[in-house]
Amino acid sequence: MGNTLKTTLLLASLTGLLVIVGRLVGGPSGMIRENSDKPLQ
């Protein structure tokens, strides 16, 4: 397996892991909500 493919898979898996952790911490709208101290309407 080439190094480029290994690096791509590693970066993709790390990105997915960050998204999953972010959703667990901030909820589904945590990344796109601007004012996190106000409840969603």
C-alpha angles and dihedrals in degrees: 000000000000123000091238091057092047091050092048092051092047094051092045093051093047091049091051091049091052091050091050093048091046091053091049091051102037105022126240093301096041095106098047101037111099101194105044094175093064120073119243116261 
